[in-house]
Amino acid sequence: MDIYHALNRGVDKRTLFLDSQDYARFVHDMYAFNNTAPARHTNRSARLENPPMVDFVSRPLGKNRLVDIHGWVLMKNHYHLLLSERVEGGVTLFLRKLNIGYAKYFNERYKRSGTLFQGRTKKVLIERDTQFLYILLYIHLNPLDYLKGAQKWRMRDKGSTRLSTKDVLEYLSKYRWSSYLDYCGEKNFPSILTTTLFDSEGVGKHQKSIVGYLKETGEDIDQEKILE
């Protein structure tokens, strides 16, 4: 099974998610567009005051999925997804439906036109053991970019993250827009996620792995080798 790390940003690094409704809409779209059926874009999607979260938070996806989503995080101006195909060409089709669908919603809501994303979504095939071991942790740690004192978490050597383990874990536990909570045993958006590939050691292991990742030195783990 091939696993891909998918990444895309807003055009000119523009903000993709202006409020919680935008974040929720993208999560909803990850559910709605993960299907072999043709995408149906309707005007009503942009008029939803509250995206229908209850409809998919706990309701499992059907058998006609394009991909399995193994991990994800939404940041202000970009997203990371960890995907594997269930049908041939599934990753490419899913990403196209997802980007087009969210762009239509965003442009209608904010009365704009034109391209929203910077281009085709970058897809990196996870080939090495180092990539596989650390990519999910890397994805879940991205929200630390917004935590004062932890913005240099990628430079894990020389004590670049000055905050305590408690501070880091507490912050991550309050950031809803990723798969982190589901991997920690707290149901957030379980229906869009496939955890079996990375969750073989049970609840609690993921938090310990997060702590271990932050304590490793840059010499032990090269970030570039994880991402490319």
N, CA, C and O of each residue as an XYZ file, in Angstrom:
912
protein
N       0.845     -1.202      0.000
C       0.000      0.000      0.000
C       0.879      1.251      0.000
O       1.757      1.399      0.850
N       0.639      2.145     -0.951
C       1.362      3.408     -1.025
C       0.661      4.456     -0.169
O      -0.565      4.562     -0.175
N       1.455      5.226      0.567
C       0.941      6.298      1.413
C       1.516      7.615      0.930
O       2.713      7.707      0.658
N       0.680      8.631      0.821
C       1.104      9.931      0.319
C       0.867     11.026      1.350
O      -0.170     11.077      2.012
N       1.858     11.894      1.462
C       1.709     13.118      2.242
C       1.316     14.212      1.264
O       2.105     14.587      0.397
N       0.090     14.729      1.401
C      -0.432     15.747      0.498
C      -0.448     17.103      1.198
O      -0.846     17.214      2.358
N      -0.009     18.132      0.474
C       0.095     19.476      1.038
C      -0.311     20.500     -0.013
O       0.119     20.428     -1.164
N      -1.147     21.458      0.396
C      -1.453     22.582     -0.476
C      -1.660     23.832      0.359
O      -2.028     23.767      1.532
N      -1.412     24.990     -0.284
C      -1.502     26.284      0.385
C      -2.440     27.211     -0.381
O      -2.782     26.964     -1.537
N      -2.846     28.284      0.296
C      -3.618     29.310     -0.372
C      -2.753     30.049     -1.371
O      -1.557     30.231     -1.139
N      -3.338     30.478     -2.482
C      -2.587     31.216     -3.487
C      -2.005     32.479     -2.853
O      -2.681     33.173     -2.094
N      -0.746     32.764     -3.174
C      -0.029     33.903     -2.580
C      -0.018     33.826     -1.055
O       0.047     34.847     -0.370
N      -0.084     32.582     -0.529
C      -0.069     32.319      0.910
C      -1.256     32.952      1.634
O      -1.172     33.253      2.825
N      -2.351     33.152      0.920
C      -3.522     33.763      1.532
C      -4.162     32.807      2.536
O      -3.968     31.593      2.469
N      -4.924     33.375      3.464
C      -5.608     32.585      4.477
C      -6.749     31.798      3.846
O      -7.562     32.355      3.108
N      -6.807     30.507      4.137
C      -7.861     29.636      3.622
C      -9.044     29.513      4.572
O     -10.176     29.287      4.144
N      -8.770     29.666      5.868
C      -9.799     29.454      6.890
C      -9.874     30.699      7.762
O      -8.984     30.962      8.571
N     -10.954     31.464      7.585
C     -11.077     32.726      8.307
C     -11.787     32.584      9.645
O     -11.635     33.433     10.523
N     -12.564     31.510      9.805
C     -13.249     31.290     11.068
C     -13.573     29.814     11.204
O     -13.231     29.011     10.336
N     -14.241     29.460     12.307
C     -14.515     28.050     12.576
C     -15.443     27.432     11.534
O     -15.363     26.232     11.271
N     -16.317     28.235     10.942
C     -17.203     27.703      9.903
C     -16.398     27.216      8.701
O     -16.723     26.188      8.107
N     -15.351     27.951      8.346
C     -14.515     27.532      7.217
C     -13.787     26.232      7.524
O     -13.750     25.324      6.694
N     -13.212     26.144      8.714
C     -12.544     24.901      9.105
C     -13.529     23.734      9.060
O     -13.229     22.670      8.519
N     -14.703     23.954      9.637
C     -15.704     22.892      9.687
C     -16.160     22.493      8.295
O     -16.429     21.320      8.034
N     -16.246     23.468      7.404
C     -16.668     23.157      6.040
C     -15.655     22.252      5.350
O     -16.037     21.311      4.655
N     -14.377     22.527      5.534
C     -13.349     21.706      4.892
C     -13.382     20.285      5.451
O     -13.244     19.319      4.701
N     -13.566     20.156      6.764
C     -13.672     18.824      7.357
C     -14.886     18.094      6.780
O     -14.802     16.917      6.431
N     -15.989     18.787      6.686
C     -17.187     18.194      6.088
C     -16.906     17.737      4.658
O     -17.348     16.664      4.247
N     -16.175     18.550      3.905
C     -15.861     18.194      2.515
C     -14.951     16.969      2.437
O     -15.047     16.191      1.488
N     -14.074     16.790      3.418
C     -13.243     15.580      3.419
C     -14.099     14.333      3.542
O     -13.737     13.265      3.051
N     -15.234     14.481      4.200
C     -16.186     13.379      4.307
C     -17.018     13.263      3.029
O     -17.130     12.185      2.447
N     -17.596     14.378      2.606
C     -18.560     14.358      1.507
C     -17.945     13.970      0.173
O     -18.607     13.324     -0.639
N     -16.689     14.349     -0.074
C     -16.068     14.104     -1.371
C     -15.241     12.824     -1.413
O     -14.657     12.499     -2.447
N     -15.187     12.105     -0.316
C     -14.454     10.836     -0.308
C     -15.380      9.714     -0.766
O     -15.746      8.821     -0.002
N     -15.740      9.797     -2.041
C     -16.702      8.873     -2.612
C     -16.481      8.807     -4.113
O     -16.145      9.811     -4.740
N     -16.666      7.643     -4.684
C     -16.453      7.473     -6.125
C     -17.533      8.152     -6.954
O     -17.356      8.322     -8.160
N     -18.642      8.545     -6.347
C     -19.710      9.223     -7.077
C     -19.245     10.612     -7.508
O     -18.408     11.214     -6.836
N     -19.776     11.134     -8.626
C     -19.417     12.493     -9.071
C     -19.760     13.518     -8.001
O     -20.767     13.393     -7.304
N     -18.908     14.538     -7.879
C     -19.163     15.595     -6.899
C     -20.357     16.417     -7.331
O     -20.533     16.694     -8.518
N     -21.178     16.806     -6.372
C     -22.332     17.649     -6.653
C     -22.159     18.955     -5.897
O     -22.312     18.998     -4.676
N     -21.838     20.023     -6.624
C     -21.624     21.329     -6.007
C     -22.926     22.124     -6.080
O     -23.458     22.350     -7.166
N     -23.426     22.538     -4.951
C     -24.681     23.271     -4.926
C     -24.496     24.619     -4.258
O     -23.621     24.788     -3.408
N     -25.320     25.572     -4.645
C     -25.235     26.910     -4.068
C     -25.511     26.917     -2.581
O     -24.991     27.760     -1.849
N     -26.332     25.975     -2.129
C     -26.695     25.965     -0.714
C     -25.493     25.737      0.183
O     -25.531     26.095      1.360
N     -24.404     25.136     -0.353
C     -23.232     24.835      0.470
C     -22.640     26.090      1.076
O     -22.177     26.070      2.217
N     -22.649     27.175      0.333
C     -22.048     28.410      0.830
C     -22.973     29.160      1.780
O     -22.526     30.049      2.505
N     -24.254     28.813      1.785
C     -25.203     29.527      2.630
C     -25.391     28.881      3.996
O     -26.120     29.401      4.840
N     -24.729     27.745      4.211
C     -24.893     27.058      5.485
C     -24.289     27.886      6.614
O     -23.089     28.159      6.618
N     -25.115     28.278      7.557
C     -24.604     29.006      8.711
C     -23.774     28.087      9.594
O     -22.749     28.492     10.144
N     -24.225     26.854      9.722
C     -23.507     25.862     10.511
C     -23.403     24.587      9.692
O     -24.417     23.925      9.470
N     -22.209     24.218      9.235
C     -22.071     22.991      8.463
C     -22.643     21.805      9.228
O     -22.535     21.752     10.453
N     -23.256     20.846      8.520
C     -23.966     19.740      9.176
C     -23.023     18.742      9.829
O     -22.872     17.615      9.357
N     -22.388     19.167     10.925
C     -21.375     18.357     11.577
C     -21.947     17.042     12.101
O     -21.293     16.003     12.008
N     -23.162     17.078     12.652
C     -23.747     15.889     13.256
C     -23.931     14.786     12.223
O     -23.928     13.604     12.566
N     -24.090     15.167     10.967
C     -24.348     14.192      9.916
C     -23.178     13.244      9.685
O     -23.369     12.131      9.195
N     -21.969     13.676     10.034
C     -20.825     12.835      9.680
C     -19.819     12.615     10.796
O     -18.891     11.824     10.632
N     -19.976     13.287     11.917
C     -18.989     13.151     12.989
C     -18.827     11.689     13.421
O     -17.709     11.227     13.651
N     -19.938     10.970     13.530
C     -19.865      9.591     14.000
C     -20.396      8.581     12.992
O     -20.338      7.377     13.240
N     -20.912      9.051     11.861
C     -21.441      8.137     10.869
C     -20.326      7.674      9.937
O     -19.745      8.509      9.244
N     -20.001      6.393      9.888
C     -18.871      5.924      9.076
C     -19.118      6.099      7.590
O     -20.258      6.088      7.125
N     -18.025      6.261      6.855
C     -18.098      6.354      5.409
C     -18.537      5.019      4.816
O     -18.372      3.969      5.436
N     -19.093      5.073      3.616
C     -19.518      3.860      2.938
C     -18.353      3.105      2.315
O     -17.189      3.437      2.540
N     -18.677      2.101      1.541
C     -17.651      1.253      0.935
C     -17.012      1.878     -0.295
O     -15.969      1.411     -0.752
N     -17.619      2.921     -0.836
C     -17.147      3.492     -2.100
C     -16.165      4.639     -1.897
O     -16.183      5.622     -2.637
N     -15.316      4.508     -0.898
C     -14.329      5.551     -0.633
C     -13.238      5.590     -1.710
O     -12.850      4.560     -2.261
N     -12.763      6.785     -1.989
C     -11.631      6.956     -2.896
C     -10.318      6.702     -2.176
O      -9.389      6.124     -2.741
N     -10.248      7.141     -0.923
C      -8.997      7.074     -0.161
C      -9.278      6.709      1.287
O     -10.410      6.806      1.760
N      -8.240      6.294      1.976
C      -8.228      6.264      3.432
C      -7.435      7.477      3.888
O      -6.342      7.735      3.384
N      -7.986      8.226      4.847
C      -7.292      9.368      5.432
C      -6.680      8.908      6.746
O      -7.399      8.627      7.705
N      -5.357      8.829      6.795
C      -4.649      8.308      7.971
C      -4.263      9.409      8.950
O      -3.960      9.125     10.108
N      -4.270     10.655      8.504
C      -3.927     11.772      9.365
C      -4.162     13.075      8.628
O      -4.142     13.111      7.398
N      -4.387     14.151      9.382
C      -4.637     15.440      8.734
C      -4.483     16.573      9.742
O      -4.590     16.374     10.952
N      -4.230     17.755      9.213
C      -4.254     18.970     10.015
C      -4.585     20.135      9.092
O      -4.109     20.197      7.958
N      -5.404     21.057      9.588
C      -5.722     22.277      8.869
C      -5.060     23.445      9.580
O      -5.256     23.648     10.778
N      -4.276     24.212      8.831
C      -3.644     25.412      9.339
C      -4.316     26.617      8.673
O      -5.158     26.446      7.791
N      -3.952     27.819      9.085
C      -4.649     28.991      8.570
C      -4.552     29.116      7.052
O      -5.528     29.470      6.392
N      -3.372     28.824      6.500
C      -3.210     29.029      5.061
C      -2.771     27.774      4.307
O      -2.368     27.859      3.147
N      -2.845     26.617      4.952
C      -2.488     25.385      4.246
C      -3.047     24.166      4.980
O      -3.561     24.268      6.094
N      -2.931     23.023      4.328
C      -3.361     21.778      4.962
C      -2.368     20.665      4.665
O      -1.645     20.705      3.670
N      -2.348     19.669      5.548
C      -1.575     18.435      5.369
C      -2.548     17.263      5.473
O      -3.376     17.220      6.383
N      -2.449     16.322      4.550
C      -3.235     15.095      4.611
C      -2.318     13.907      4.397
O      -1.346     13.997      3.647
N      -2.618     12.805      5.046
C      -1.870     11.559      4.872
C      -2.854     10.535      4.300
O      -3.801     10.128      4.975
N      -2.622     10.123      3.050
C      -3.631      9.383      2.295
C      -3.079      8.105      1.683
O      -1.890      8.002      1.382
N      -3.963      7.141      1.506
C      -3.677      5.969      0.677
C      -4.901      5.695     -0.188
O      -6.027      6.004      0.201
N      -4.676      5.117     -1.357
C      -5.762      4.900     -2.309
C      -6.546      3.630     -2.010
O      -5.996      2.612     -1.591
N      -7.850      3.730     -2.240
C      -8.707      2.547     -2.207
C      -9.103      2.122     -3.620
O      -9.473      0.971     -3.849
N      -9.021      3.054     -4.559
C      -9.254      2.759     -5.972
C      -8.134      3.417     -6.769
O      -7.509      4.367     -6.297
N      -7.883      2.923     -7.962
C      -6.822      3.488     -8.792
C      -7.129      4.953     -9.112
O      -8.231      5.292     -9.543
N      -6.137      5.809     -8.891
C      -6.320      7.237     -9.125
C      -7.121      7.940     -8.051
O      -7.508      9.097     -8.217
N      -7.375      7.244     -6.943
C      -8.226      7.793     -5.900
C      -7.675      9.039     -5.230
O      -8.432      9.962     -4.933
N      -6.366      9.084     -4.985
C      -5.771     10.240     -4.310
C      -5.934     11.496     -5.162
O      -6.361     12.540     -4.668
N      -5.590     11.386     -6.442
C      -5.698     12.541     -7.337
C      -7.135     13.027     -7.451
O      -7.388     14.230     -7.390
N      -8.090     12.094     -7.618
C      -9.488     12.474     -7.761
C     -10.027     13.094     -6.477
O     -10.739     14.098     -6.523
N      -9.695     12.510     -5.342
C     -10.162     13.047     -4.064
C      -9.650     14.466     -3.846
O     -10.417     15.344     -3.451
N      -8.372     14.698     -4.097
C      -7.807     16.024     -3.883
C      -8.418     17.049     -4.830
O      -8.648     18.196     -4.444
N      -8.682     16.639     -6.065
C      -9.299     17.560     -7.016
C     -10.714     17.934     -6.563
O     -11.081     19.109     -6.580
N     -11.504     16.938     -6.161
C     -12.858     17.212     -5.686
C     -12.832     18.088     -4.435
O     -13.633     19.014     -4.301
N     -11.911     17.791     -3.527
C     -11.809     18.526     -2.269
C     -11.445     19.990     -2.517
O     -12.083     20.889     -1.970
N     -10.427     20.230     -3.336
C      -9.980     21.596     -3.597
C     -11.032     22.407     -4.349
O     -11.295     23.560     -4.005
N     -11.627     21.808     -5.368
C     -12.640     22.518     -6.151
C     -13.869     22.796     -5.297
O     -14.423     23.896     -5.329
N     -14.292     21.789     -4.533
C     -15.479     21.957     -3.710
C     -15.309     23.042     -2.659
O     -16.199     23.871     -2.471
N     -14.157     23.041     -1.964
C     -13.947     24.057     -0.934
C     -13.781     25.436     -1.559
O     -14.266     26.423     -1.006
N     -13.107     25.521     -2.697
C     -12.923     26.813     -3.367
C     -14.267     27.415     -3.782
O     -14.465     28.625     -3.672
N     -15.189     26.576     -4.256
C     -16.518     27.069     -4.635
C     -17.240     27.631     -3.411
O     -17.839     28.705     -3.460
N     -17.169     26.881     -2.318
C     -17.783     27.365     -1.080
C     -17.152     28.686     -0.644
O     -17.863     29.645     -0.344
N     -15.837     28.740     -0.608
C     -15.109     29.913     -0.117
C     -15.405     31.135     -0.980
O     -15.674     32.217     -0.457
N     -15.357     30.966     -2.296
C     -15.586     32.094     -3.195
C     -17.016     32.622     -3.093
O     -17.243     33.828     -3.183
N     -17.970     31.725     -2.906
C     -19.350     32.177     -2.740
C     -19.534     32.905     -1.413
O     -20.180     33.951     -1.355
N     -18.974     32.355     -0.371
C     -19.169     32.961      0.942
C     -18.543     34.350      1.021
O     -19.129     35.265      1.600
N     -17.359     34.509      0.446
C     -16.636     35.772      0.568
C     -16.711     36.628     -0.689
O     -15.990     37.616     -0.829
N     -17.603     36.229     -1.611
C     -17.870     37.024     -2.815
C     -16.577     37.367     -3.564
O     -16.302     38.523     -3.888
N     -15.814     36.335     -3.818
C     -14.585     36.510     -4.590
C     -14.608     35.548     -5.766
O     -15.486     34.690     -5.861
N     -13.655     35.692     -6.647
C     -13.535     34.793     -7.788
C     -12.065     34.488     -8.018
O     -11.184     35.170     -7.496
N     -11.816     33.446     -8.812
C     -10.437     33.104     -9.130
C      -9.914     31.939     -8.311
O     -10.636     31.327     -7.524
N      -8.650     31.653     -8.518
C      -7.992     30.528     -7.884
C      -7.834     30.744     -6.386
O      -7.473     31.836     -5.947
N      -8.102     29.717     -5.611
C      -7.928     29.796     -4.157
C      -6.635     29.138     -3.721
O      -5.940     29.662     -2.851
N      -6.294     27.987     -4.315
C      -5.083     27.260     -3.949
C      -3.939     27.609     -4.901
O      -4.170     28.041     -6.030
N      -2.715     27.418     -4.438
C      -1.557     27.870     -5.194
C      -1.267     27.026     -6.432
O      -0.462     27.430     -7.272
N      -1.890     25.890     -6.560
C      -1.668     25.028     -7.716
C      -2.066     23.615     -7.382
O      -2.850     23.383     -6.462
N      -1.528     22.666     -8.127
C      -1.807     21.270     -7.826
C      -1.253     20.905     -6.453
O      -0.186     21.364     -6.044
N      -1.997     20.080     -5.771
C      -1.565     19.646     -4.446
C      -0.288     18.815     -4.553
O      -0.205     17.883     -5.353
N       0.697     19.164     -3.740
C       1.937     18.403     -3.713
C       1.702     17.062     -3.037
O       1.097     16.995     -1.967
N       2.180     15.999     -3.663
C       2.029     14.656     -3.102
C       3.408     14.018     -2.980
O       4.131     13.879     -3.966
N       3.758     13.637     -1.767
C       5.048     13.004     -1.505
C       4.806     11.556     -1.097
O       4.127     11.296     -0.104
N       5.352     10.625     -1.849
C       5.212      9.210     -1.529
C       6.068      8.871     -0.315
O       7.262      9.171     -0.291
N       5.464      8.250      0.690
C       6.204      7.835      1.878
C       6.917      6.525      1.547
O       6.287      5.473      1.438
N       8.240      6.603      1.389
C       9.013      5.445      0.932
C       9.935      4.868      1.995
O      10.164      3.659      2.023
N      10.473      5.724      2.877
C      11.471      5.271      3.845
C      10.854      5.070      5.226
O       9.826      5.657      5.564
N      11.511      4.225      6.005
C      11.037      3.964      7.369
C      10.991      5.244      8.191
O      10.071      5.442      8.986
N      11.990      6.122      8.001
C      12.031      7.369      8.757
C      10.805      8.214      8.477
O      10.217      8.800      9.386
N      10.423      8.272      7.199
C       9.220      9.021      6.840
C       7.992      8.430      7.526
O       7.192      9.157      8.116
N       7.850      7.132      7.448
C       6.672      6.474      8.001
C       6.582      6.664      9.518
O       5.497      6.884     10.057
N       7.717      6.579     10.195
C       7.733      6.657     11.647
C       7.362      8.037     12.169
O       6.778      8.160     13.246
N       7.700      9.078     11.408
C       7.586     10.425     11.955
C       6.595     11.345     11.243
O       6.304     12.426     11.755
N       6.069     10.955     10.083
C       5.225     11.894      9.338
C       3.946     12.239     10.084
O       3.529     13.398     10.064
N       3.308     11.278     10.741
C       2.075     11.581     11.467
C       2.353     12.514     12.644
O       1.563     13.416     12.921
N       3.459     12.303     13.329
C       3.828     13.183     14.438
C       4.076     14.596     13.930
O       3.628     15.569     14.537
N       4.789     14.702     12.819
C       5.066     16.012     12.217
C       3.766     16.739     11.877
O       3.621     17.927     12.165
N       2.828     16.027     11.268
C       1.546     16.626     10.902
C       0.820     17.136     12.144
O       0.293     18.249     12.136
N       0.787     16.347     13.194
C       0.044     16.730     14.398
C       0.719     17.850     15.183
O       0.065     18.525     15.977
N       2.009     18.054     14.974
C       2.716     19.110     15.693
C       2.626     20.473     15.002
O       3.020     21.480     15.590
N       2.128     20.525     13.792
C       2.047     21.794     13.064
C       1.363     22.916     13.830
O       1.820     24.056     13.737
N       0.278     22.659     14.593
C      -0.369     23.761     15.315
C       0.535     24.468     16.321
O       0.200     25.562     16.776
N       1.662     23.879     16.677
C       2.592     24.564     17.584
C       3.153     25.831     16.964
O       3.738     26.654     17.668
N       2.985     26.003     15.653
C       3.389     27.258     15.009
C       2.654     28.445     15.623
O       3.139     29.575     15.563
N       1.482     28.193     16.216
C       0.664     29.258     16.775
C       0.827     29.404     18.284
O       0.204     30.276     18.891
N       1.647     28.572     18.888
C       1.820     28.604     20.339
C       3.087     29.377     20.697
O       4.192     28.982     20.325
N       2.917     30.468     21.414
C       4.055     31.298     21.795
C       5.074     30.492     22.588
O       4.734     29.826     23.566
N       6.315     30.561     22.156
C       7.380     29.827     22.822
C       7.681     28.488     22.190
O       8.662     27.836     22.546
N       6.840     28.069     21.248
C       7.041     26.749     20.632
C       7.168     26.822     19.119
O       7.218     25.789     18.450
N       7.221     28.047     18.566
C       7.203     28.205     17.116
C       8.395     27.563     16.420
O       8.329     27.258     15.229
N       9.481     27.356     17.154
C      10.675     26.754     16.551
C      10.766     25.252     16.834
O      11.859     24.692     16.913
N       9.612     24.614     16.984
C       9.595     23.187     17.338
C      10.265     22.321     16.291
O      10.735     21.229     16.609
N      10.324     22.783     15.040
C      10.984     21.999     13.993
C      12.485     21.894     14.235
O      13.124     20.936     13.799
N      13.048     22.886     14.933
C      14.473     22.874     15.295
C      14.605     22.270     16.683
O      14.862     22.974     17.659
N      14.427     20.966     16.757
C      14.254     20.333     18.064
C      15.527     20.275     18.900
O      15.458     20.056     20.110
N      16.684     20.466     18.279
C      17.917     20.454     19.057
C      18.104     21.810     19.748
O      17.442     22.790     19.406
N      18.995     21.848     20.701
C      19.386     23.062     21.418
C      18.219     23.713     22.171
O      18.190     24.930     22.350
N      17.266     22.898     22.607
C      16.190     23.405     23.446
C      15.322     24.454     22.805
O      14.896     25.399     23.469
N      15.045     24.302     21.497
C      14.295     25.331     20.788
C      12.854     25.447     21.268
O      12.271     26.529     21.198
N      12.261     24.344     21.758
C      10.916     24.402     22.334
C      11.047     24.600     23.829
O      11.404     23.673     24.557
N      10.759     25.795     24.284
C      11.015     26.168     25.675
C       9.895     25.750     26.614
O      10.053     25.803     27.833
N       8.774     25.340     26.059
C       7.633     25.013     26.894
C       7.726     23.601     27.441
O       8.430     22.754     26.892
N       7.015     23.360     28.516
C       6.999     22.038     29.116
C       6.161     21.085     28.281
O       5.355     21.500     27.448
N       6.374     19.794     28.524
C       5.567     18.779     27.853
C       4.086     18.993     28.139
O       3.252     18.830     27.249
N       3.761     19.349     29.349
C       2.372     19.591     29.743
C       1.762     20.712     28.915
O       0.628     20.596     28.451
N       2.513     21.805     28.727
C       2.006     22.938     27.951
C       1.735     22.534     26.508
O       0.712     22.905     25.932
N       2.653     21.777     25.935
C       2.515     21.353     24.540
C       1.301     20.452     24.359
O       0.484     20.671     23.465
N       1.187     19.437     25.213
C       0.075     18.492     25.086
C      -1.270     19.160     25.359
O      -2.274     18.831     24.727
N      -1.283     20.096     26.301
C      -2.520     20.806     26.600
C      -2.958     21.639     25.399
O      -4.143     21.690     25.072
N      -1.998     22.291     24.743
C      -2.342     23.101     23.576
C      -2.867     22.230     22.437
O      -3.882     22.553     21.819
N      -2.179     21.134     22.166
C      -2.605     20.246     21.082
C      -3.989     19.664     21.359
O      -4.770     19.442     20.434
N      -4.286     19.420     22.621
C      -5.588     18.838     22.971
C      -6.735     19.812     22.750
O      -7.892     19.400     22.669
N      -6.421     21.104     22.653
C      -7.449     22.114     22.439
C      -7.573     22.522     20.976
O      -8.460     23.295     20.615
N      -6.683     22.001     20.134
C      -6.723     22.339     18.710
C      -7.555     21.279     17.994
O      -7.112     20.145     17.817
N      -8.737     21.652     17.594
C      -9.689     20.660     17.082
C      -9.431     20.257     15.633
O      -9.875     19.190     15.208
N      -8.729     21.080     14.873
C      -8.696     20.893     13.430
C      -7.546     20.001     12.978
O      -6.753     20.377     12.115
N      -7.469     18.829     13.568
C      -6.501     17.811     13.157
C      -6.988     16.449     13.642
O      -7.995     16.347     14.342
N      -6.267     15.426     13.264
C      -6.618     14.061     13.688
C      -5.972     13.688     15.016
O      -6.109     12.553     15.471
N      -5.269     14.628     15.643
C      -4.551     14.347     16.891
C      -5.471     13.786     17.974
O      -5.147     12.773     18.594
N      -6.609     14.431     18.206
C      -7.502     14.004     19.283
C      -8.013     12.587     19.064
O      -8.102     11.806     20.012
N      -8.346     12.251     17.833
C      -8.837     10.903     17.558
C      -7.769      9.859     17.852
O      -8.088      8.766     18.319
N      -6.503     10.182     17.585
C      -5.418      9.243     17.882
C      -5.137      9.154     19.376
O      -4.510      8.203     19.842
N      -5.602     10.141     20.119
C      -5.415     10.127     21.576
C      -6.624      9.539     22.303
O      -6.696      9.581     23.531
N      -7.564      8.996     21.547
C      -8.700      8.330     22.158
C      -9.910      9.196     22.390
O     -10.897      8.729     22.959
N      -9.866     10.463     21.962
C     -11.007     11.369     22.118
C     -11.678     11.548     20.765
O     -11.057     12.054     19.830
N     -12.927     11.145     20.648
C     -13.613     11.221     19.367
C     -13.837     12.672     18.962
O     -14.509     13.437     19.653
N     -13.252     13.026     17.818
C     -13.343     14.369     17.272
C     -14.074     14.307     15.936
O     -15.219     14.745     15.823
N     -13.402     13.758     14.927
C     -14.024     13.478     13.633
C     -13.643     12.059     13.221
O     -12.949     11.875     12.221
N     -14.080     11.066     13.968
C     -13.616      9.694     13.723
C     -14.075      9.105     12.395
O     -13.425      8.205     11.863
N     -15.184      9.597     11.855
C     -15.729      8.960     10.655
C     -14.895      9.204      9.408
O     -14.974      8.425      8.459
N     -14.091     10.271      9.387
C     -13.290     10.534      8.189
C     -11.924      9.865      8.260
O     -11.162      9.910      7.294
N     -11.608      9.246      9.391
C     -10.243      8.818      9.663
C     -10.100      7.300      9.712
O     -10.982      6.594     10.200
N      -8.968      6.813      9.195
C      -8.583      5.401      9.326
C      -7.341      5.352     10.195
O      -6.273      5.787      9.766
N      -7.460      4.830     11.411
C      -6.352      4.883     12.367
C      -5.565      3.581     12.473
O      -4.532      3.541     13.142
N      -6.029      2.522     11.829
C      -5.438      1.201     12.054
C      -3.963      1.127     11.690
O      -3.221      0.346     12.286
N      -3.527      1.919     10.731
C      -2.145      1.844     10.266
C      -1.153      2.355     11.310
O      -0.038      1.843     11.412
N      -1.555      3.361     12.081
C      -0.643      4.003     13.026
C      -1.030      3.797     14.484
O      -0.290      4.203     15.380
N      -2.166      3.178     14.735
C      -2.676      3.099     16.102
C      -2.642      1.676     16.655
O      -3.527      1.274     17.410
N      -1.627      0.927     16.277
C      -1.570     -0.480     16.669
C      -1.195     -0.678     18.135
O      -1.387     -1.763     18.686
N      -0.658      0.372     18.771
C      -0.182      0.218     20.143
C      -1.113      0.827     21.175
O      -0.778      0.880     22.358
N      -2.277      1.287     20.738
C      -3.300      1.689     21.691
C      -3.256      3.144     22.113
O      -2.312      3.876     21.815
N      -4.316      3.545     22.824
C      -4.475      4.905     23.316
C      -3.357      5.248     24.300
O      -2.963      4.425     25.126
N      -2.863      6.461     24.197
C      -1.790      6.908     25.080
C      -0.420      6.829     24.436
O       0.473      7.603     24.780
N      -0.244      5.907     23.512
C       1.033      5.759     22.835
C       1.363      6.983     21.985
O       2.522      7.388     21.896
N       0.352      7.563     21.366
C       0.608      8.685     20.458
C       1.153      9.895     21.213
O       2.071     10.559     20.732
N       0.604     10.186     22.374
C       1.126     11.301     23.158
C       2.578     11.067     23.550
O       3.389     11.993     23.512
N       2.908      9.846     23.922
C       4.289      9.527     24.275
C       5.207      9.692     23.066
O       6.347     10.136     23.201
N       4.708      9.334     21.894
C       5.500      9.475     20.679
C       5.725     10.950     20.344
O       6.799     11.325     19.874
N       4.709     11.786     20.588
C       4.839     13.225     20.370
C       5.952     13.789     21.251
O       6.798     14.553     20.787
N       5.940     13.403     22.519
C       6.957     13.883     23.463
C       8.346     13.414     23.024
O       9.309     14.181     23.049
N       8.433     12.148     22.624
C       9.717     11.620     22.174
C      10.239     12.337     20.943
O      11.440     12.579     20.827
N       9.360     12.675     20.038
C       9.755     13.377     18.816
C      10.366     14.740     19.150
O      11.387     15.124     18.580
N       9.741     15.459     20.068
C      10.232     16.788     20.421
C      11.572     16.739     21.149
O      12.334     17.705     21.119
N      11.854     15.623     21.798
C      13.101     15.505     22.559
C      14.266     15.022     21.702
O      15.424     15.154     22.100
N      13.969     14.463     20.529
C      15.031     14.007     19.644
C      15.830     15.208     19.148
O      15.309     16.322     19.104
N      17.080     14.994     18.777
C      17.908     16.072     18.247
C      17.807     16.098     16.745
O      17.440     15.103     16.120
N      18.136     17.253     16.154
C      18.105     17.398     14.713
C      19.038     16.433     14.018
O      18.792     16.066     12.869
N      20.122     16.004     14.693
C      21.065     15.076     14.083
C      20.461     13.690     13.955
O      20.814     12.938     13.047
N      19.555     13.347     14.854
C      18.944     12.022     14.824
C      17.919     11.885     13.717
O      17.840     10.846     13.061
N      17.128     12.939     13.505
C      16.039     12.905     12.537
C      16.108     14.141     11.671
O      15.963     15.255     12.174
N      16.325     13.969     10.386
C      16.390     15.082      9.437
C      14.984     15.357      8.925
O      14.374     14.506      8.278
N      14.470     16.552      9.217
C      13.108     16.889      8.824
C      12.920     16.787      7.324
O      11.869     16.334      6.872
N      13.909     17.197      6.536
C      13.765     17.158      5.091
C      13.567     15.736      4.601
O      12.845     15.507      3.630
N      14.205     14.778      5.267
C      14.063     13.386      4.855
C      12.684     12.827      5.198
O      12.223     11.857      4.596
N      12.039     13.459      6.176
C      10.690     13.038      6.524
C       9.699     13.518      5.471
O       8.791     12.783      5.082
N       9.879     14.754      5.014
C       8.898     15.370      4.158
C       9.097     15.073      2.680
O       8.148     15.206      1.907
N      10.287     14.679      2.259
C      10.525     14.471      0.829
C      11.188     13.135      0.568
O      11.461     12.795     -0.583
